[in-house]
Amino acid sequence: MLLLALAAGCFWRSYGPHLATHTDVLVGIARKGADLVGGGRLTAESMPELTYPLERAVAFADRAEARSGEAPPPSLSAFRGLIERYREFVDALDRVRRSHGASEARAELAAPLAAVEAAAADVHRALDAEGRG
């Protein structure tokens, strides 16, 4: 039982830095994806570069939620929001990549990218409020 408590404690001690890293990676990859589409350089073969960080973020959120019990911390709820915004961004990016030219792509992706960035700021604010930032 003590070993289980220690393992859970280790997870929560590193939770803040890991959540911040996942958050920053999602924002960085979203910006890179928007730049690649805007430059006409994103192909279908490049899409896994955008979806893999999403898969890792979902796995981390699921693991944290399983360990949090009944009340997940606000930062985890904010992170779930970021995951949804990022998923919407990737869907928009794939749609825009197939149907728009580079100049239209930048304009089409501006709002979904801004939503990802705003959701990431919410995660960082929640981590700061929890003393984990």
PyMOL commands that set and color helices and strands:
alter all, ss='L'
color gray80, all
select helices_A, chain A and resi 2-38+44-68+74-99+102-129
alter helices_A, ss='H'
color red, helices_A
deselect
rebuild
show_as cartoon
